[in-house]
Amino acid sequence: MLDQNPQEKIIELRRRAAEFYQKAAWNQLMSLDNYREKNLEAAERFAQLSFVDQMSGLECAELADAESSLFLELDHEEELNIA
């Protein structure tokens, strides 16, 4: 990701966050299905997977926010230097 331009890096991080959130939602549904079927061990396993995916999604989203903020600051600095 180091050779990508800043906008592409932000887009990729947001896409990865969305993918993690989608996996988290799917795992949560699987957890609920297993809980309904009284398969508590599998329900807990899917709930844990959902949690891990949510945290990974959050991490990617936070990185994208930080990159976006940095990109805007640098862009603003460039505009001030040009003016």
PDB file of N, CA, C and O in Angstrom:
ATOM      1  N   MET A   1       0.802  -1.189   0.000  1.00  0.00           N
ATOM      2  CA  MET A   1       0.000   0.000   0.000  1.00  0.00           C
ATOM      3  C   MET A   1       0.855   1.266   0.000  1.00  0.00           C
ATOM      4  O   MET A   1       0.326   2.360  -0.200  1.00  0.00           O
ATOM      5  N   LEU A   2       2.137   1.143   0.215  1.00  0.00           N
ATOM      6  CA  LEU A   2       2.988   2.315   0.325  1.00  0.00           C
ATOM      7  C   LEU A   2       3.141   3.078  -0.980  1.00  0.00           C
ATOM      8  O   LEU A   2       3.368   4.287  -0.954  1.00  0.00           O
ATOM      9  N   ASP A   3       3.024   2.406  -2.125  1.00  0.00           N
ATOM     10  CA  ASP A   3       3.222   3.091  -3.399  1.00  0.00           C
ATOM     11  C   ASP A   3       1.921   3.657  -3.973  1.00  0.00           C
ATOM     12  O   ASP A   3       1.938   4.220  -5.068  1.00  0.00           O
ATOM     13  N   GLN A   4       0.815   3.528  -3.279  1.00  0.00           N
ATOM     14  CA  GLN A   4      -0.452   4.049  -3.758  1.00  0.00           C
ATOM     15  C   GLN A   4      -0.556   5.533  -3.431  1.00  0.00           C
ATOM     16  O   GLN A   4       0.054   6.017  -2.477  1.00  0.00           O
ATOM     17  N   ASN A   5      -1.351   6.257  -4.251  1.00  0.00           N
ATOM     18  CA  ASN A   5      -1.575   7.645  -3.894  1.00  0.00           C
ATOM     19  C   ASN A   5      -2.499   7.682  -2.680  1.00  0.00           C
ATOM     20  O   ASN A   5      -3.189   6.700  -2.406  1.00  0.00           O
ATOM     21  N   PRO A   6      -2.523   8.787  -1.953  1.00  0.00           N
ATOM     22  CA  PRO A   6      -3.290   8.840  -0.695  1.00  0.00           C
ATOM     23  C   PRO A   6      -4.778   8.520  -0.859  1.00  0.00           C
ATOM     24  O   PRO A   6      -5.355   7.842  -0.009  1.00  0.00           O
ATOM     25  N   GLN A   7      -5.393   8.986  -1.914  1.00  0.00           N
ATOM     26  CA  GLN A   7      -6.825   8.724  -2.096  1.00  0.00           C
ATOM     27  C   GLN A   7      -7.099   7.242  -2.304  1.00  0.00           C
ATOM     28  O   GLN A   7      -8.072   6.712  -1.766  1.00  0.00           O
ATOM     29  N   GLU A   8      -6.264   6.576  -3.068  1.00  0.00           N
ATOM     30  CA  GLU A   8      -6.437   5.142  -3.293  1.00  0.00           C
ATOM     31  C   GLU A   8      -6.231   4.355  -1.998  1.00  0.00           C
ATOM     32  O   GLU A   8      -6.924   3.368  -1.748  1.00  0.00           O
ATOM     33  N   LYS A   9      -5.292   4.789  -1.192  1.00  0.00           N
ATOM     34  CA  LYS A   9      -5.039   4.126   0.092  1.00  0.00           C
ATOM     35  C   LYS A   9      -6.257   4.260   1.006  1.00  0.00           C
ATOM     36  O   LYS A   9      -6.639   3.305   1.682  1.00  0.00           O
ATOM     37  N   ILE A  10      -6.863   5.447   1.024  1.00  0.00           N
ATOM     38  CA  ILE A  10      -8.053   5.680   1.839  1.00  0.00           C
ATOM     39  C   ILE A  10      -9.208   4.815   1.349  1.00  0.00           C
ATOM     40  O   ILE A  10      -9.915   4.205   2.151  1.00  0.00           O
ATOM     41  N   ILE A  11      -9.397   4.761   0.044  1.00  0.00           N
ATOM     42  CA  ILE A  11     -10.467   3.935  -0.537  1.00  0.00           C
ATOM     43  C   ILE A  11     -10.257   2.469  -0.180  1.00  0.00           C
ATOM     44  O   ILE A  11     -11.205   1.778   0.193  1.00  0.00           O
ATOM     45  N   GLU A  12      -9.026   1.996  -0.294  1.00  0.00           N
ATOM     46  CA  GLU A  12      -8.729   0.595   0.022  1.00  0.00           C
ATOM     47  C   GLU A  12      -8.979   0.292   1.498  1.00  0.00           C
ATOM     48  O   GLU A  12      -9.517  -0.766   1.828  1.00  0.00           O
ATOM     49  N   LEU A  13      -8.599   1.196   2.380  1.00  0.00           N
ATOM     50  CA  LEU A  13      -8.840   0.988   3.810  1.00  0.00           C
ATOM     51  C   LEU A  13     -10.336   0.962   4.118  1.00  0.00           C
ATOM     52  O   LEU A  13     -10.789   0.152   4.927  1.00  0.00           O
ATOM     53  N   ARG A  14     -11.096   1.837   3.483  1.00  0.00           N
ATOM     54  CA  ARG A  14     -12.554   1.855   3.710  1.00  0.00           C
ATOM     55  C   ARG A  14     -13.202   0.589   3.148  1.00  0.00           C
ATOM     56  O   ARG A  14     -14.139   0.053   3.740  1.00  0.00           O
ATOM     57  N   ARG A  15     -12.705   0.115   2.012  1.00  0.00           N
ATOM     58  CA  ARG A  15     -13.225  -1.128   1.436  1.00  0.00           C
ATOM     59  C   ARG A  15     -12.945  -2.306   2.367  1.00  0.00           C
ATOM     60  O   ARG A  15     -13.814  -3.148   2.596  1.00  0.00           O
ATOM     61  N   ARG A  16     -11.737  -2.355   2.897  1.00  0.00           N
ATOM     62  CA  ARG A  16     -11.390  -3.430   3.834  1.00  0.00           C
ATOM     63  C   ARG A  16     -12.255  -3.359   5.083  1.00  0.00           C
ATOM     64  O   ARG A  16     -12.694  -4.388   5.595  1.00  0.00           O
ATOM     65  N   ALA A  17     -12.504  -2.143   5.579  1.00  0.00           N
ATOM     66  CA  ALA A  17     -13.376  -1.984   6.751  1.00  0.00           C
ATOM     67  C   ALA A  17     -14.768  -2.530   6.443  1.00  0.00           C
ATOM     68  O   ALA A  17     -15.349  -3.253   7.252  1.00  0.00           O
ATOM     69  N   ALA A  18     -15.296  -2.185   5.280  1.00  0.00           N
ATOM     70  CA  ALA A  18     -16.628  -2.666   4.899  1.00  0.00           C
ATOM     71  C   ALA A  18     -16.659  -4.189   4.801  1.00  0.00           C
ATOM     72  O   ALA A  18     -17.636  -4.820   5.206  1.00  0.00           O
ATOM     73  N   GLU A  19     -15.605  -4.773   4.270  1.00  0.00           N
ATOM     74  CA  GLU A  19     -15.544  -6.230   4.162  1.00  0.00           C
ATOM     75  C   GLU A  19     -15.520  -6.884   5.544  1.00  0.00           C
ATOM     76  O   GLU A  19     -16.180  -7.900   5.766  1.00  0.00           O
ATOM     77  N   PHE A  20     -14.760  -6.300   6.470  1.00  0.00           N
ATOM     78  CA  PHE A  20     -14.727  -6.847   7.830  1.00  0.00           C
ATOM     79  C   PHE A  20     -16.096  -6.725   8.498  1.00  0.00           C
ATOM     80  O   PHE A  20     -16.553  -7.651   9.168  1.00  0.00           O
ATOM     81  N   TYR A  21     -16.753  -5.564   8.306  1.00  0.00           N
ATOM     82  CA  TYR A  21     -18.078  -5.390   8.909  1.00  0.00           C
ATOM     83  C   TYR A  21     -19.089  -6.364   8.320  1.00  0.00           C
ATOM     84  O   TYR A  21     -19.968  -6.863   9.022  1.00  0.00           O
ATOM     85  N   GLN A  22     -18.955  -6.629   7.023  1.00  0.00           N
ATOM     86  CA  GLN A  22     -19.851  -7.587   6.382  1.00  0.00           C
ATOM     87  C   GLN A  22     -19.626  -8.993   6.956  1.00  0.00           C
ATOM     88  O   GLN A  22     -20.583  -9.713   7.240  1.00  0.00           O
ATOM     89  N   LYS A  23     -18.359  -9.373   7.121  1.00  0.00           N
ATOM     90  CA  LYS A  23     -18.055 -10.676   7.729  1.00  0.00           C
ATOM     91  C   LYS A  23     -18.568 -10.738   9.164  1.00  0.00           C
ATOM     92  O   LYS A  23     -19.076 -11.770   9.603  1.00  0.00           O
ATOM     93  N   ALA A  24     -18.436  -9.635   9.890  1.00  0.00           N
ATOM     94  CA  ALA A  24     -18.909  -9.597  11.278  1.00  0.00           C
ATOM     95  C   ALA A  24     -20.420  -9.816  11.334  1.00  0.00           C
ATOM     96  O   ALA A  24     -20.917 -10.551  12.187  1.00  0.00           O
ATOM     97  N   ALA A  25     -21.137  -9.179  10.427  1.00  0.00           N
ATOM     98  CA  ALA A  25     -22.592  -9.345  10.398  1.00  0.00           C
ATOM     99  C   ALA A  25     -22.961 -10.791  10.073  1.00  0.00           C
ATOM    100  O   ALA A  25     -23.866 -11.360  10.684  1.00  0.00           O
ATOM    101  N   TRP A  26     -22.265 -11.374   9.120  1.00  0.00           N
ATOM    102  CA  TRP A  26     -22.539 -12.764   8.750  1.00  0.00           C
ATOM    103  C   TRP A  26     -22.266 -13.700   9.934  1.00  0.00           C
ATOM    104  O   TRP A  26     -23.073 -14.580  10.233  1.00  0.00           O
ATOM    105  N   ASN A  27     -21.138 -13.505  10.594  1.00  0.00           N
ATOM    106  CA  ASN A  27     -20.810 -14.344  11.745  1.00  0.00           C
ATOM    107  C   ASN A  27     -21.805 -14.151  12.881  1.00  0.00           C
ATOM    108  O   ASN A  27     -22.102 -15.097  13.610  1.00  0.00           O
ATOM    109  N   GLN A  28     -22.320 -12.945  13.040  1.00  0.00           N
ATOM    110  CA  GLN A  28     -23.327 -12.701  14.069  1.00  0.00           C
ATOM    111  C   GLN A  28     -24.612 -13.464  13.751  1.00  0.00           C
ATOM    112  O   GLN A  28     -25.240 -14.041  14.639  1.00  0.00           O
ATOM    113  N   LEU A  29     -24.993 -13.460  12.474  1.00  0.00           N
ATOM    114  CA  LEU A  29     -26.171 -14.238  12.065  1.00  0.00           C
ATOM    115  C   LEU A  29     -25.962 -15.731  12.310  1.00  0.00           C
ATOM    116  O   LEU A  29     -26.868 -16.429  12.766  1.00  0.00           O
ATOM    117  N   MET A  30     -24.772 -16.205  12.006  1.00  0.00           N
ATOM    118  CA  MET A  30     -24.466 -17.613  12.254  1.00  0.00           C
ATOM    119  C   MET A  30     -24.522 -17.914  13.754  1.00  0.00           C
ATOM    120  O   MET A  30     -25.003 -18.972  14.162  1.00  0.00           O
ATOM    121  N   SER A  31     -24.037 -16.994  14.559  1.00  0.00           N
ATOM    122  CA  SER A  31     -24.098 -17.164  16.004  1.00  0.00           C
ATOM    123  C   SER A  31     -25.546 -17.260  16.473  1.00  0.00           C
ATOM    124  O   SER A  31     -25.890 -18.125  17.278  1.00  0.00           O
ATOM    125  N   LEU A  32     -26.383 -16.374  15.967  1.00  0.00           N
ATOM    126  CA  LEU A  32     -27.797 -16.394  16.356  1.00  0.00           C
ATOM    127  C   LEU A  32     -28.492 -17.682  15.937  1.00  0.00           C
ATOM    128  O   LEU A  32     -29.284 -18.246  16.693  1.00  0.00           O
ATOM    129  N   ASP A  33     -28.190 -18.140  14.734  1.00  0.00           N
ATOM    130  CA  ASP A  33     -28.774 -19.402  14.259  1.00  0.00           C
ATOM    131  C   ASP A  33     -28.365 -20.569  15.160  1.00  0.00           C
ATOM    132  O   ASP A  33     -29.193 -21.406  15.519  1.00  0.00           O
ATOM    133  N   ASN A  34     -27.101 -20.615  15.516  1.00  0.00           N
ATOM    134  CA  ASN A  34     -26.625 -21.695  16.387  1.00  0.00           C
ATOM    135  C   ASN A  34     -27.189 -21.571  17.796  1.00  0.00           C
ATOM    136  O   ASN A  34     -27.480 -22.579  18.441  1.00  0.00           O
ATOM    137  N   TYR A  35     -27.342 -20.369  18.264  1.00  0.00           N
ATOM    138  CA  TYR A  35     -27.940 -20.174  19.579  1.00  0.00           C
ATOM    139  C   TYR A  35     -29.386 -20.676  19.570  1.00  0.00           C
ATOM    140  O   TYR A  35     -29.831 -21.335  20.509  1.00  0.00           O
ATOM    141  N   ARG A  36     -30.106 -20.355  18.502  1.00  0.00           N
ATOM    142  CA  ARG A  36     -31.489 -20.796  18.369  1.00  0.00           C
ATOM    143  C   ARG A  36     -31.583 -22.324  18.357  1.00  0.00           C
ATOM    144  O   ARG A  36     -32.542 -22.899  18.871  1.00  0.00           O
ATOM    145  N   GLU A  37     -30.584 -22.969  17.767  1.00  0.00           N
ATOM    146  CA  GLU A  37     -30.556 -24.433  17.680  1.00  0.00           C
ATOM    147  C   GLU A  37     -29.929 -25.078  18.926  1.00  0.00           C
ATOM    148  O   GLU A  37     -29.700 -26.287  18.964  1.00  0.00           O
ATOM    149  N   LYS A  38     -29.659 -24.255  19.932  1.00  0.00           N
ATOM    150  CA  LYS A  38     -29.078 -24.724  21.210  1.00  0.00           C
ATOM    151  C   LYS A  38     -27.668 -25.289  21.052  1.00  0.00           C
ATOM    152  O   LYS A  38     -27.210 -26.082  21.875  1.00  0.00           O
ATOM    153  N   ASN A  39     -26.995 -24.874  19.995  1.00  0.00           N
ATOM    154  CA  ASN A  39     -25.606 -25.268  19.792  1.00  0.00           C
ATOM    155  C   ASN A  39     -24.738 -24.125  20.337  1.00  0.00           C
ATOM    156  O   ASN A  39     -24.205 -23.315  19.578  1.00  0.00           O
ATOM    157  N   LEU A  40     -24.612 -24.081  21.637  1.00  0.00           N
ATOM    158  CA  LEU A  40     -23.999 -22.936  22.304  1.00  0.00           C
ATOM    159  C   LEU A  40     -22.503 -22.796  22.019  1.00  0.00           C
ATOM    160  O   LEU A  40     -21.984 -21.681  21.958  1.00  0.00           O
ATOM    161  N   GLU A  41     -21.825 -23.904  21.848  1.00  0.00           N
ATOM    162  CA  GLU A  41     -20.384 -23.842  21.560  1.00  0.00           C
ATOM    163  C   GLU A  41     -20.130 -23.155  20.216  1.00  0.00           C
ATOM    164  O   GLU A  41     -19.273 -22.278  20.112  1.00  0.00           O
ATOM    165  N   ALA A  42     -20.879 -23.560  19.193  1.00  0.00           N
ATOM    166  CA  ALA A  42     -20.732 -22.933  17.875  1.00  0.00           C
ATOM    167  C   ALA A  42     -21.205 -21.484  17.913  1.00  0.00           C
ATOM    168  O   ALA A  42     -20.611 -20.614  17.276  1.00  0.00           O
ATOM    169  N   ALA A  43     -22.272 -21.227  18.659  1.00  0.00           N
ATOM    170  CA  ALA A  43     -22.784 -19.855  18.775  1.00  0.00           C
ATOM    171  C   ALA A  43     -21.717 -18.933  19.352  1.00  0.00           C
ATOM    172  O   ALA A  43     -21.512 -17.822  18.863  1.00  0.00           O
ATOM    173  N   GLU A  44     -21.038 -19.403  20.398  1.00  0.00           N
ATOM    174  CA  GLU A  44     -19.988 -18.598  21.012  1.00  0.00           C
ATOM    175  C   GLU A  44     -18.807 -18.398  20.062  1.00  0.00           C
ATOM    176  O   GLU A  44     -18.232 -17.311  20.008  1.00  0.00           O
ATOM    177  N   ARG A  45     -18.448 -19.432  19.323  1.00  0.00           N
ATOM    178  CA  ARG A  45     -17.343 -19.330  18.368  1.00  0.00           C
ATOM    179  C   ARG A  45     -17.651 -18.278  17.298  1.00  0.00           C
ATOM    180  O   ARG A  45     -16.802 -17.446  16.978  1.00  0.00           O
ATOM    181  N   PHE A  46     -18.876 -18.317  16.743  1.00  0.00           N
ATOM    182  CA  PHE A  46     -19.257 -17.325  15.729  1.00  0.00           C
ATOM    183  C   PHE A  46     -19.359 -15.917  16.322  1.00  0.00           C
ATOM    184  O   PHE A  46     -19.044 -14.934  15.652  1.00  0.00           O
ATOM    185  N   ALA A  47     -19.799 -15.825  17.576  1.00  0.00           N
ATOM    186  CA  ALA A  47     -19.858 -14.518  18.231  1.00  0.00           C
ATOM    187  C   ALA A  47     -18.456 -13.937  18.393  1.00  0.00           C
ATOM    188  O   ALA A  47     -18.247 -12.739  18.202  1.00  0.00           O
ATOM    189  N   GLN A  48     -17.502 -14.788  18.745  1.00  0.00           N
ATOM    190  CA  GLN A  48     -16.107 -14.332  18.872  1.00  0.00           C
ATOM    191  C   GLN A  48     -15.545 -13.894  17.527  1.00  0.00           C
ATOM    192  O   GLN A  48     -14.864 -12.873  17.433  1.00  0.00           O
ATOM    193  N   LEU A  49     -15.831 -14.667  16.492  1.00  0.00           N
ATOM    194  CA  LEU A  49     -15.380 -14.287  15.150  1.00  0.00           C
ATOM    195  C   LEU A  49     -15.986 -12.944  14.742  1.00  0.00           C
ATOM    196  O   LEU A  49     -15.310 -12.101  14.152  1.00  0.00           O
ATOM    197  N   SER A  50     -17.249 -12.759  15.059  1.00  0.00           N
ATOM    198  CA  SER A  50     -17.925 -11.508  14.747  1.00  0.00           C
ATOM    199  C   SER A  50     -17.242 -10.342  15.456  1.00  0.00           C
ATOM    200  O   SER A  50     -17.023  -9.287  14.862  1.00  0.00           O
ATOM    201  N   PHE A  51     -16.911 -10.540  16.719  1.00  0.00           N
ATOM    202  CA  PHE A  51     -16.251  -9.492  17.488  1.00  0.00           C
ATOM    203  C   PHE A  51     -14.887  -9.137  16.887  1.00  0.00           C
ATOM    204  O   PHE A  51     -14.552  -7.962  16.736  1.00  0.00           O
ATOM    205  N   VAL A  52     -14.117 -10.157  16.551  1.00  0.00           N
ATOM    206  CA  VAL A  52     -12.790  -9.928  15.969  1.00  0.00           C
ATOM    207  C   VAL A  52     -12.919  -9.171  14.639  1.00  0.00           C
ATOM    208  O   VAL A  52     -12.154  -8.246  14.367  1.00  0.00           O
ATOM    209  N   ASP A  53     -13.889  -9.572  13.819  1.00  0.00           N
ATOM    210  CA  ASP A  53     -14.090  -8.885  12.540  1.00  0.00           C
ATOM    211  C   ASP A  53     -14.540  -7.436  12.753  1.00  0.00           C
ATOM    212  O   ASP A  53     -14.124  -6.543  12.014  1.00  0.00           O
ATOM    213  N   GLN A  54     -15.383  -7.201  13.756  1.00  0.00           N
ATOM    214  CA  GLN A  54     -15.805  -5.832  14.052  1.00  0.00           C
ATOM    215  C   GLN A  54     -14.610  -4.973  14.454  1.00  0.00           C
ATOM    216  O   GLN A  54     -14.481  -3.831  14.012  1.00  0.00           O
ATOM    217  N   MET A  55     -13.744  -5.526  15.289  1.00  0.00           N
ATOM    218  CA  MET A  55     -12.574  -4.772  15.732  1.00  0.00           C
ATOM    219  C   MET A  55     -11.614  -4.502  14.568  1.00  0.00           C
ATOM    220  O   MET A  55     -11.014  -3.431  14.485  1.00  0.00           O
ATOM    221  N   SER A  56     -11.478  -5.477  13.677  1.00  0.00           N
ATOM    222  CA  SER A  56     -10.624  -5.279  12.496  1.00  0.00           C
ATOM    223  C   SER A  56     -11.223  -4.211  11.581  1.00  0.00           C
ATOM    224  O   SER A  56     -10.502  -3.382  11.026  1.00  0.00           O
ATOM    225  N   GLY A  57     -12.538  -4.241  11.430  1.00  0.00           N
ATOM    226  CA  GLY A  57     -13.212  -3.221  10.626  1.00  0.00           C
ATOM    227  C   GLY A  57     -13.033  -1.841  11.222  1.00  0.00           C
ATOM    228  O   GLY A  57     -12.778  -0.871  10.509  1.00  0.00           O
ATOM    229  N   LEU A  58     -13.170  -1.764  12.535  1.00  0.00           N
ATOM    230  CA  LEU A  58     -12.989  -0.490  13.216  1.00  0.00           C
ATOM    231  C   LEU A  58     -11.558   0.030  13.036  1.00  0.00           C
ATOM    232  O   LEU A  58     -11.346   1.222  12.812  1.00  0.00           O
ATOM    233  N   GLU A  59     -10.591  -0.870  13.134  1.00  0.00           N
ATOM    234  CA  GLU A  59      -9.190  -0.476  12.955  1.00  0.00           C
ATOM    235  C   GLU A  59      -8.957   0.087  11.549  1.00  0.00           C
ATOM    236  O   GLU A  59      -8.299   1.115  11.386  1.00  0.00           O
ATOM    237  N   CYS A  60      -9.498  -0.591  10.545  1.00  0.00           N
ATOM    238  CA  CYS A  60      -9.342  -0.102   9.168  1.00  0.00           C
ATOM    239  C   CYS A  60     -10.035   1.245   8.981  1.00  0.00           C
ATOM    240  O   CYS A  60      -9.502   2.136   8.320  1.00  0.00           O
ATOM    241  N   ALA A  61     -11.216   1.389   9.562  1.00  0.00           N
ATOM    242  CA  ALA A  61     -11.949   2.658   9.452  1.00  0.00           C
ATOM    243  C   ALA A  61     -11.180   3.787  10.131  1.00  0.00           C
ATOM    244  O   ALA A  61     -11.112   4.896   9.602  1.00  0.00           O
ATOM    245  N   GLU A  62     -10.602   3.514  11.297  1.00  0.00           N
ATOM    246  CA  GLU A  62      -9.818   4.530  11.993  1.00  0.00           C
ATOM    247  C   GLU A  62      -8.559   4.904  11.209  1.00  0.00           C
ATOM    248  O   GLU A  62      -8.181   6.074  11.152  1.00  0.00           O
ATOM    249  N   LEU A  63      -7.917   3.905  10.606  1.00  0.00           N
ATOM    250  CA  LEU A  63      -6.748   4.198   9.769  1.00  0.00           C
ATOM    251  C   LEU A  63      -7.142   5.048   8.562  1.00  0.00           C
ATOM    252  O   LEU A  63      -6.421   5.971   8.184  1.00  0.00           O
ATOM    253  N   ALA A  64      -8.279   4.733   7.967  1.00  0.00           N
ATOM    254  CA  ALA A  64      -8.764   5.524   6.830  1.00  0.00           C
ATOM    255  C   ALA A  64      -9.057   6.953   7.266  1.00  0.00           C
ATOM    256  O   ALA A  64      -8.729   7.897   6.548  1.00  0.00           O
ATOM    257  N   ASP A  65      -9.671   7.125   8.433  1.00  0.00           N
ATOM    258  CA  ASP A  65      -9.946   8.471   8.947  1.00  0.00           C
ATOM    259  C   ASP A  65      -8.657   9.243   9.176  1.00  0.00           C
ATOM    260  O   ASP A  65      -8.566  10.424   8.840  1.00  0.00           O
ATOM    261  N   ALA A  66      -7.658   8.574   9.750  1.00  0.00           N
ATOM    262  CA  ALA A  66      -6.377   9.233  10.007  1.00  0.00           C
ATOM    263  C   ALA A  66      -5.690   9.615   8.697  1.00  0.00           C
ATOM    264  O   ALA A  66      -5.157  10.718   8.569  1.00  0.00           O
ATOM    265  N   GLU A  67      -5.703   8.706   7.732  1.00  0.00           N
ATOM    266  CA  GLU A  67      -5.109   9.000   6.426  1.00  0.00           C
ATOM    267  C   GLU A  67      -5.831  10.159   5.745  1.00  0.00           C
ATOM    268  O   GLU A  67      -5.203  11.036   5.152  1.00  0.00           O
ATOM    269  N   SER A  68      -7.145  10.150   5.839  1.00  0.00           N
ATOM    270  CA  SER A  68      -7.950  11.201   5.228  1.00  0.00           C
ATOM    271  C   SER A  68      -7.647  12.552   5.864  1.00  0.00           C
ATOM    272  O   SER A  68      -7.499  13.556   5.167  1.00  0.00           O
ATOM    273  N   SER A  69      -7.554  12.571   7.178  1.00  0.00           N
ATOM    274  CA  SER A  69      -7.248  13.797   7.895  1.00  0.00           C
ATOM    275  C   SER A  69      -5.860  14.322   7.519  1.00  0.00           C
ATOM    276  O   SER A  69      -5.676  15.517   7.290  1.00  0.00           O
ATOM    277  N   LEU A  70      -4.901  13.419   7.461  1.00  0.00           N
ATOM    278  CA  LEU A  70      -3.542  13.794   7.067  1.00  0.00           C
ATOM    279  C   LEU A  70      -3.511  14.313   5.634  1.00  0.00           C
ATOM    280  O   LEU A  70      -2.849  15.309   5.343  1.00  0.00           O
ATOM    281  N   PHE A  71      -4.224  13.640   4.751  1.00  0.00           N
ATOM    282  CA  PHE A  71      -4.293  14.053   3.346  1.00  0.00           C
ATOM    283  C   PHE A  71      -4.880  15.464   3.236  1.00  0.00           C
ATOM    284  O   PHE A  71      -4.370  16.293   2.482  1.00  0.00           O
ATOM    285  N   LEU A  72      -5.951  15.734   3.986  1.00  0.00           N
ATOM    286  CA  LEU A  72      -6.570  17.063   3.950  1.00  0.00           C
ATOM    287  C   LEU A  72      -5.636  18.134   4.500  1.00  0.00           C
ATOM    288  O   LEU A  72      -5.571  19.243   3.971  1.00  0.00           O
ATOM    289  N   GLU A  73      -4.911  17.794   5.569  1.00  0.00           N
ATOM    290  CA  GLU A  73      -3.950  18.747   6.136  1.00  0.00           C
ATOM    291  C   GLU A  73      -2.842  19.068   5.130  1.00  0.00           C
ATOM    292  O   GLU A  73      -2.486  20.231   4.943  1.00  0.00           O
ATOM    293  N   LEU A  74      -2.307  18.045   4.490  1.00  0.00           N
ATOM    294  CA  LEU A  74      -1.247  18.267   3.503  1.00  0.00           C
ATOM    295  C   LEU A  74      -1.761  19.062   2.310  1.00  0.00           C
ATOM    296  O   LEU A  74      -1.063  19.933   1.791  1.00  0.00           O
ATOM    297  N   ASP A  75      -2.962  18.768   1.884  1.00  0.00           N
ATOM    298  CA  ASP A  75      -3.567  19.490   0.773  1.00  0.00           C
ATOM    299  C   ASP A  75      -3.758  20.963   1.141  1.00  0.00           C
ATOM    300  O   ASP A  75      -3.512  21.853   0.327  1.00  0.00           O
ATOM    301  N   HIS A  76      -4.190  21.203   2.355  1.00  0.00           N
ATOM    302  CA  HIS A  76      -4.388  22.583   2.848  1.00  0.00           C
ATOM    303  C   HIS A  76      -3.050  23.311   2.896  1.00  0.00           C
ATOM    304  O   HIS A  76      -2.961  24.476   2.507  1.00  0.00           O
ATOM    305  N   GLU A  77      -2.005  22.625   3.376  1.00  0.00           N
ATOM    306  CA  GLU A  77      -0.662  23.220   3.442  1.00  0.00           C
ATOM    307  C   GLU A  77      -0.171  23.618   2.049  1.00  0.00           C
ATOM    308  O   GLU A  77       0.398  24.693   1.858  1.00  0.00           O
ATOM    309  N   GLU A  78      -0.403  22.726   1.079  1.00  0.00           N
ATOM    310  CA  GLU A  78       0.011  23.008  -0.297  1.00  0.00           C
ATOM    311  C   GLU A  78      -0.706  24.238  -0.842  1.00  0.00           C
ATOM    312  O   GLU A  78      -0.097  25.070  -1.515  1.00  0.00           O
ATOM    313  N   GLU A  79      -1.996  24.352  -0.551  1.00  0.00           N
ATOM    314  CA  GLU A  79      -2.766  25.504  -1.004  1.00  0.00           C
ATOM    315  C   GLU A  79      -2.239  26.787  -0.390  1.00  0.00           C
ATOM    316  O   GLU A  79      -2.165  27.812  -1.068  1.00  0.00           O
ATOM    317  N   LEU A  80      -1.867  26.747   0.895  1.00  0.00           N
ATOM    318  CA  LEU A  80      -1.324  27.935   1.547  1.00  0.00           C
ATOM    319  C   LEU A  80       0.026  28.310   0.957  1.00  0.00           C
ATOM    320  O   LEU A  80       0.322  29.496   0.811  1.00  0.00           O
ATOM    321  N   ASN A  81       0.849  27.332   0.616  1.00  0.00           N
ATOM    322  CA  ASN A  81       2.165  27.596   0.029  1.00  0.00           C
ATOM    323  C   ASN A  81       2.060  28.158  -1.372  1.00  0.00           C
ATOM    324  O   ASN A  81       2.908  28.945  -1.791  1.00  0.00           O
ATOM    325  N   ILE A  82       1.028  27.763  -2.100  1.00  0.00           N
ATOM    326  CA  ILE A  82       0.838  28.249  -3.471  1.00  0.00           C
ATOM    327  C   ILE A  82       0.335  29.691  -3.451  1.00  0.00           C
ATOM    328  O   ILE A  82       0.717  30.494  -4.303  1.00  0.00           O
ATOM    329  N   ALA A  83      -0.516  30.019  -2.488  1.00  0.00           N
ATOM    330  CA  ALA A  83      -1.133  31.350  -2.422  1.00  0.00           C
ATOM    331  C   ALA A  83      -0.199  32.402  -1.931  1.00  0.00           C
ATOM    332  O   ALA A  83      -0.583  33.567  -1.824  1.00  0.00           O
TER     333      ALA A  83
END
